[in-house]
Amino acid sequence: MDHSALLALRGLLEKSEQTFSRANAFIDLFVLESAEHLLAKMREKKEAEECITLFTEYLLEADPRILDKDGLAVEIALKICNLAVERGINLPVFQIETLPFPKDLCYVKSHLAEAVLPLIEEGTAVYYADDFEDACAQAAEGKRQGCLLPYMGEDRLPLQGISRLIDEYDLKKCRLFLVDDGTQNTVYLLLSCALRPSSEANFLEIMTAGSRRRIEKTLERADRCRLLSALPAPLRGLSEPTDGEQTVFCRFTLQGNGEDLRLFCGILRLCLPESSICGFYDKAELIE
C-alpha cells in the first residue's frame, strides 16, 4: 500500500473517531435532558408506581432506531437517581418500607441453634417453636417478630425444605449468621414477615423477572454506585438463554452501604419493575 493510500485511511479513521465522539456527546446530552425532564415530573409524585409508569412510557416513546435501548434506560435511571441525591430529592422509588430490627423471635430448640443465640442482640426475647414450619408461621402471622432457621449445611447449599418454607411464608432476611464453632460449619438466618434491617445492614437481596439483556445491563452499573454484585446463575453458564429478550426469573444480592443500596434500589425499580426485595440484612459470625 503506497503512502497516499495510508494517508487516506488515516483521514477516514480520524473522521470516524470524530463521528463516534460526537455520537457519544449526543447520547450523554440525551441522557441528561431525559433525566432532567423525568425528574421534574417524578418529584411531584407520591407513589413509586407513578414514577415507574412515567419512566416506562417515556422509554416506549423513544426512537425505535436506538440500538441499545436497555443500556440507555439504565443510564437515564442512574442519572435520575444521582441528580435526585445531589439535590436532596427523596424520590418515592428510593423509599423502602422497613420496621425496627426484631426484638423477639422463635426457634426450634437444639444445641446447634443455641450456638447462634450469643450473636442475637441483647434484650431480644427468645421463644421455642414446635418445628420449622411453626417457627415460620409465627413470624408470618406476627406472633413473633422473627424466627431463626438453619439455612445451609457444611456443603454451603441451601436446605431445600427450609428454602421452600421461606418462599411459602414470604419471609425476609434480617440477618445472616455464619457459624463454625468446631461442632458445626453452617449458615443460619433470622427472618421476618417484613423488612427489619439492622442499622448495619449492607446486603440487599432481590428477586426479579425481566429480559436477560436488561438484567445484565442493570447489574453492570452496580459498581458505579459503589456496590458489589455478581450475575445470578440463570444468566451465566450452560443455563444461559439464547434469546436476550427472553424473560428470566432470578435472585441476586448487592453489597454496599445502606444509602448506596437504597439509591440502586431506585434504579432497579425503574429498570426492572417486576422486582421484589427478599432481604435487607447484615452478617454476624461465630468462628472458633
Helices and strands as residue ranges (DSSP letters): H 3-42, H 48-60, H 69-86, G 92-94, E 104-107, H 111-114, G 117-119, E 125-128, H 132-140, E 146-152, H 160-168, E 172-180, E 185-192, E 203-211, H 212-220, G 222-225, G 233-235, G 237-239, E 247-255, H 258-271, E 275-287
